[in-house]
Amino acid sequence: MPETALSSGDVALVVVVLAISLAALAFAAYLVRAVMAADQGTTTMRDIARAVQEGAAAYLRRQFRTLGLFAVVVFLLLLVLPVAEGGWGTKLGRAVFFLVGALFSASVGFIGMTLATRGNVRVAAAARGGGYVPAFRIAYRTGGVVGMITIGLGLFGASLALLLFDETAPVVLEGFGFGGALLAMFMRVGGGIFTKAADVGADLVGKVEAGIPEDDPRNAATIADNVGDNVGDCAGMAADLFESYAVTLVAALILGQVFLGADGMVFPLVVAAVGVIASVVGVLASNPGRNDSSGLAPINRGFFTSAVVSLVLVAAASFTVLPSVADLEDTVVSPQVLGFLSVLVGIVLAAAIQQLTGYFTETSRKPVKDVGRSSLTGPATVILSGISLGLESAVYAALLIGGAVYLAFLIGGGAALYAVALAGCGLLTTAGVIVAMDTFGPVSDNAQGIAEMSGDIDEEGARVLTDLDAVGNTTKAITKGIAIATAVLAATALFGSYNAQVGVALEEAEATLGDAFSLVNPNNIVGALLGASVVFLFSGLLISAVSRAAGRVVFEVREQFRTHPGIMDFSERPDYSRVVDICTKDSLRELATPGLMAVLAPVAVGFGLGVGPLAAFLVGAIATGTLMAVFLANSGGAWDNAKKMVEDGAHGGKGSEAHAATVIGDTVGDPFKDTAGPAINPLLKVMNLVALIIAPAVVSLSLGEDENTGMRVLIALVAAAVIVAGIVVSKRRSVVVGGAEAPTSGEQLTATAP
């Protein structure tokens, strides 16, 4: 058995890693000063930006108050649930680090959103006064801040836990990962419902019915739409990638301790520290140059520079931190080669996913051009072409991810699951750049909205912001693809951790597994079907929630147009706060049911059917979630960019029938790509972490000396009853809320763009 306690050299190395995590936060502070020093533009632009800032901050404050009580309940439950190893100190540490993970996840989201809502107006001002290069630099540096905070806090929490708890740190870090994942899921779900309810409502009434531009100030949903970009794409995505980062480290430390002892725990932290250095280099390398062929060129340059730097430094770390074959007795696989090749697999997977997602979502590529061309025959063919594109792309993405997992298994031999976890760490060595790429999108989108609403920008500046927005659409799609890959690798590694946790619990209970993990066990087939079903039901609930909330926005905007006709000639001002309030209330109300299902479904399956069916449940969820998430993200991304392509003049341009068809396609795709699709990522990790945490209790009540069938069944029934009650309540909510009817063809709202 490898030595699991940290040596003095290991402690010194972890202290260095801790210092590097603080350096990441210091670099984020440097970028903050650079962004905040930029000009904020005209008074009108500042007023609009302030409204977006206030709306976003108010939403997150209400969301955090709602989630605070939930976090306290989970904290108390973690104090009750048994741990696989360690005593009360470990149990308390796990519960405390749950709160730390939740706090860090919330902080990443809040800080990222706060800076994004201040960077957007500065990007608009830079485009107005300086052109493409300064506007691009501010937008990307704003994203860079969020990226460095994400990896800095994630690495800080994991390093601190290892220093404080040593051998029992993997158990404590279960709480850290669970806190980050749980908050990220709620922020993803709530933010996704908010942003797409506002976006869909704004598009349906503004573009389709009133015939006014997307960010026209006469549309009461425009401020809510811009707020939504920040609470969904900035706060939600930042929290999502933070928990991916934290959860991957958790799985790697648990499996590393099993296979290599202390060295196996330290190495993933060193890989993450290498990622900090590589991300700094990548952010600095992303400056646009005169010879760049497109706006994506500097972003791709930063990403691939970061990947190369990571690979070189990880190669050095693998052969210095990890032991050689000669140092170990029971292995024929060199840990040094295993470490380097596994991380290489993750880095190559990130690059491959980036290229694949770009192919299916960029306006210059054939798939999106085909979707745009289908608009000539109406919205039905736009919908069909987008769905077929998403289904096809999901297969290729699944093959890439599955190939990476299988290759890691081949590399790892007896430590195969550790190799998968290290591949996830390798993929996330570029996490700082990935988050920067993602935040770049909503910041650019907001900048364009602020400029259009203010009217204080010339034609050249408007073109700069349009180009940045198009680049941002592609970077958002790419980062969603990479986030899905990280989620699958993290979930697979967590599944391996679950297996290890069950083994430890069986030893303590002096029980045997028998045929519990057998594929032909009917209980396991049922478990796999339930896991797949949860992904479908979760996605359906979120899309339905967006539909209901968007319906309320549509009625509100129509009502304002009907009762205040002066809005259309600018003699009256819309009531923006009403739509923000609708989106806030609906998103916070609607997030409860899918959130409870994610937490309680593994509880119902585990206690009701046992450890084997729970393992099958996780496999079914991972497999189905991979395909579903890619399908939703790429279909939505293709519809969005097809709309952009038509708005840039293709197939008749703005105002044509083709434009109306692509707007409908984009409206359908909005909850696909920005609500349900991204929310599947934290769903998979939350369910795996819940399974990991309850594994000792499930084994104890079903196979150990404390076997208690009645208690198991009671827990499962209560969990199932809560899920069913939540779904019933959700289904009783109606999209019809009263208000003005849609304008008839003879009463169609008309207006010219300002």
Secondary structure, 3 states (H helix, E strand, C coil): CCCCCCCHHHHHHHHHHHHHHHHHHHHHHHHHHHHHCCCCCCHHHHHHHHHHHHHHHHHHHHHHHHHHHHHHHHHHHHHHCCCCCCCHHHHHHHHHHHHHHHHHHHHHHHHHHHHHHHHHHHHHHHHHHCCHHHHHHHHHHHHHHHHHHHHHHHHHHHHHHHHHHHHHHHHHHHHHHHHHHHHHHHHHHHHHHHHHHHHHHHHHHHHHHHCCCCCCCCCCCHHHHHHHHHHHHHHHHHHHHHHHHHHHHHHHHHHHHHHHCHHHHHHHHHHHHHHHHHHHHHHHCCCCCCCCCCCHHHHHHHHHHHHHHHHHHHHHHHHHHCCCHHHCCCCCCCHHHHHHHHHHHHHHHHHHHHHHHHHHHCCCCHHHHHHHHHHHHCHHHHHHHHHHHHHHHHHHHHHHHHHHHHHHHHHHHHHHHHHHHHHHHHHHHHHHHHHHHHHHHHHHHHHHHHHHHHCCCCHHHHHHHHHHHHHHHHHHHHHHHHHHHHHHHHHHHHHHHHHHHHHHHHHHHCCCCCCCCCCCCHHHHHHHHHHHHHHHHHHHHHHHHHHHHHHHHHHHHHHHHHHCHHHCCCCCCCCHHHHHHHHHHHHHHHCHHHHHHHHHHHHHHHHHHCHHHHHHHHHHHHHHHHHHHHHHHHHHHHHHHHHHHHHCCHHHCCCCHHHHHHHHHHHHHHHHHHHHHHHHHHHHHHHHHHHHHHHHHHHHHHCCCCCCHHHHHHHHHHHHHHHHHHHHHHHHCCCCCCCCCCCCHHHCCCCCCC
